Each structure stands twice: as C-alpha cells, then as structure tokens.
Amino acid sequence: MCLRLAGEADLSVCGSLAEALAVPVAAGGDVHLDLAALTFADVSVTRMLAQTAAGLGPDRKMVLHGASPGLQRLVQLCWPDQPGLEVTDG
C-alpha cells in the first residue's frame, strides 16, 4: 500500500496523517509514501514519520519516495540513523 501526500504538511495535519498511516501500519509489510507532490513538510511531520517508522519493528520499514532535497536533508540532519526509515529522491 502506498499513500500519497500532496501540497503542504505541517503540525496541523499530523493527526490526520497519523490516522491515514494507521491503515498501512496495521496491514503489515513496508509502508510506502509518495511525496513527489509534497511541496513543504515541517519538522513536526518529519518527526511523526520517523517515530512511526521506529515503531514498525525490525523487519519493516517506511519508504519515503520522491522526497524533496529539503526533506532529505532534514531527515539526514535530525534522524541520520533512524532504523526503519528510508528516503529516496525518485
């Protein structure tokens, strides 16, 4: 299952995003997010994604597809060794 995020994501959408992520998290397997149409994500959203990835367990991961250079850099700076979190640019 792959969720797609578009537009801007900040603290005001963290609750809705957590609810949307509950479905693929509960389904098992890796969680994939298509971020190609995401124009902005603040640190609260990125923190929530990292925390969700950490809670997936050792055999699962969250893959952020199409992450912007800014989001990639934020993850690198704040969560460089986060288990279960993979960020791609394409």
C-alpha positions as CSV (number, residue, x, y, z in Angstrom):
1,M,0.0,0.0,0.0
2,C,1.3,3.5,-0.9
3,L,-0.1,6.7,0.5
4,R,0.4,9.9,-1.5
5,L,1.0,13.3,0.2
6,A,0.5,16.5,-1.8
7,G,0.7,20.2,-1.0
8,E,1.9,21.3,2.3
9,A,2.1,19.4,5.6
10,D,2.7,20.9,9.0
11,L,1.7,20.4,12.6
12,S,-2.0,21.0,11.7
13,V,-2.1,17.8,9.6
14,C,-0.2,15.5,11.9
15,G,-3.3,14.0,13.4
16,S,-4.9,13.3,10.1
17,L,-1.7,11.9,8.7
18,A,-1.3,9.6,11.7
19,E,-4.8,8.3,11.2
20,A,-4.1,7.7,7.5
21,L,-0.9,5.9,8.3
22,A,-2.7,3.6,10.8
23,V,-4.1,1.5,8.0
24,P,-0.8,0.5,6.2
25,V,0.9,0.2,9.6
26,A,-1.7,-2.3,10.8
27,A,-1.7,-4.1,7.5
28,G,1.9,-5.3,7.9
29,G,4.8,-5.1,5.5
30,D,6.6,-2.0,4.5
31,V,4.9,1.4,4.5
32,H,5.4,3.5,1.3
33,L,4.7,7.2,1.0
34,D,4.8,9.0,-2.3
35,L,6.0,12.5,-1.6
36,A,6.6,13.7,-5.1
37,A,3.7,16.2,-4.9
38,L,4.6,17.4,-1.4
39,T,5.8,21.0,-1.6
40,F,6.5,21.5,2.1
41,A,6.8,19.4,5.3
42,D,7.8,20.9,8.6
43,V,9.8,19.2,11.3
44,S,6.7,18.1,13.2
45,V,5.5,16.0,10.3
46,T,9.0,14.6,9.7
47,R,9.3,13.7,13.4
48,M,6.0,11.9,13.3
49,L,7.1,9.9,10.2
50,A,10.4,9.0,11.9
51,Q,8.6,7.9,15.1
52,T,6.1,5.9,13.1
53,A,9.0,4.2,11.2
54,A,10.7,3.4,14.5
55,G,7.6,1.7,15.8
56,L,7.3,-0.6,12.8
57,G,9.6,-3.2,14.2
58,P,12.9,-4.7,12.9
59,D,11.7,-6.4,9.8
60,R,9.7,-3.5,8.4
61,K,10.5,0.0,7.0
62,M,8.8,3.2,5.9
63,V,10.0,4.3,2.5
64,L,9.6,8.0,1.6
65,H,9.5,8.1,-2.3
66,G,10.2,11.3,-4.2
67,A,11.3,13.2,-1.1
68,S,12.4,16.8,-1.9
69,P,16.1,17.7,-1.3
70,G,15.0,19.8,1.7
71,L,13.1,16.8,3.3
72,Q,16.0,14.5,2.6
73,R,18.4,16.9,4.3
74,L,16.1,17.3,7.3
75,V,15.9,13.6,7.8
76,Q,19.7,13.3,7.4
77,L,20.3,16.0,10.0
78,C,17.7,15.1,12.6
79,W,17.4,11.3,12.2
80,P,20.6,10.1,10.4
81,D,20.5,6.6,11.8
82,Q,16.7,6.1,12.2
83,P,16.0,2.4,11.9
84,G,13.2,1.6,9.5
85,L,13.2,4.9,7.6
86,E,14.4,5.0,4.0
87,V,14.3,8.2,1.9
88,T,14.6,8.2,-1.8
89,D,14.5,11.1,-4.3
90,G,12.9,9.3,-7.1
